[in-house]
């Protein structure tokens, strides 16, 4: 496993009721519907080794973890999103395939 970035980033979420919550643990504890999520600084650079791992992967598995505080934050890094979008992997509907 590799981190998506080595930058010091702070996760934030905006809730339907207008609150803005900062910090992964605070977001996980907040009650309310998340309508937007992001990080500061915006667009952190990807770890080059993570990009290489995506290019070399047979499968890309997103998880386990909380959607908004473990999975989506990796997709806030534009280079990671681009690398995943360019990768062609074999589809599977089973963890044992």
C-alpha positions as CSV (number, residue, x, y, z in Angstrom):
1,X,0.0,0.0,0.0
2,X,1.2,3.5,-0.9
3,X,-0.1,6.9,0.1
4,X,-1.6,8.9,-2.8
5,X,0.4,12.0,-1.8
6,X,3.1,13.0,0.7
7,X,1.6,16.5,0.9
8,X,0.2,17.7,4.2
9,X,-3.5,17.9,3.3
10,X,-6.6,18.7,5.4
11,X,-9.9,17.1,4.4
12,X,-13.1,19.2,4.6
13,X,-16.8,18.5,3.9
14,X,-19.7,20.8,3.4
15,X,-23.0,19.6,4.8
16,X,-26.5,20.1,3.5
17,X,-27.3,22.3,6.5
18,X,-24.5,24.7,5.5
19,X,-21.8,23.6,8.0
20,X,-18.3,23.1,6.9
21,X,-16.4,20.4,8.8
22,X,-12.7,20.1,8.7
23,X,-10.6,17.1,9.6
24,X,-11.1,13.4,8.8
25,X,-12.2,12.4,12.4
26,X,-14.6,15.4,12.7
27,X,-16.2,14.6,9.4
28,X,-16.7,11.0,10.5
29,X,-18.4,12.2,13.7
30,X,-20.6,14.9,12.0
31,X,-24.3,14.2,11.6
32,X,-25.7,15.4,8.3
33,X,-25.7,14.9,4.6
34,X,-22.4,15.6,2.8
35,X,-22.9,17.7,-0.3
36,X,-19.3,18.6,-1.1
37,X,-15.9,17.3,-0.1
38,X,-12.4,18.6,-0.8
39,X,-9.0,19.1,0.7
40,X,-6.7,22.0,1.5
41,X,-4.5,22.6,-0.4
42,X,-6.5,21.8,-3.4
43,X,-4.9,19.6,-6.1
44,X,-2.0,18.1,-4.1
45,X,0.7,16.3,-6.1
46,X,0.5,12.5,-6.4
47,X,3.3,10.3,-5.1
48,X,5.2,9.2,-8.2
49,X,5.4,5.6,-6.9
50,X,1.6,5.5,-6.5
51,X,1.2,6.6,-10.1
52,X,3.6,3.9,-11.2
53,X,1.8,1.3,-9.1
54,X,-1.5,2.2,-10.8
55,X,0.1,1.9,-14.2
56,X,1.5,-1.6,-13.3
57,X,-1.7,-2.9,-11.6
58,X,-3.7,-5.8,-12.8
59,X,-6.6,-4.7,-10.6
60,X,-7.5,-1.4,-8.9
61,X,-9.4,-1.9,-5.6
62,X,-10.8,1.1,-3.8
63,X,-11.3,0.2,-0.1
64,X,-11.8,-0.8,2.5
65,X,-12.8,2.2,4.5
66,X,-15.3,5.0,4.9
67,X,-16.4,6.4,1.5
68,X,-16.0,10.0,2.5
69,X,-12.9,9.8,4.7
70,X,-10.9,6.9,3.3
71,X,-11.8,6.3,-0.3
72,X,-12.9,9.6,-1.9
73,X,-9.9,11.6,-0.5
74,X,-7.6,9.6,-2.9
75,X,-9.8,10.8,-5.7
76,X,-9.1,14.5,-4.7
77,X,-5.7,14.1,-6.3
78,X,-6.0,14.9,-10.0
79,X,-3.0,12.9,-11.1
80,X,-4.5,9.8,-9.3
81,X,-7.8,10.3,-11.0
82,X,-6.1,10.7,-14.4
83,X,-4.0,7.6,-13.9
84,X,-7.0,5.5,-12.9
85,X,-9.0,6.8,-15.9
86,X,-6.2,5.9,-18.3
87,X,-5.8,2.4,-16.9
88,X,-7.5,-0.5,-18.5
89,X,-8.1,-3.4,-16.1
90,X,-10.1,-6.5,-16.4
91,X,-13.5,-6.2,-14.7
92,X,-14.6,-8.5,-11.9
93,X,-17.7,-8.6,-9.9
94,X,-16.3,-10.9,-7.2
95,X,-13.5,-10.5,-4.7
96,X,-12.5,-14.1,-5.5
97,X,-12.3,-13.8,-9.3
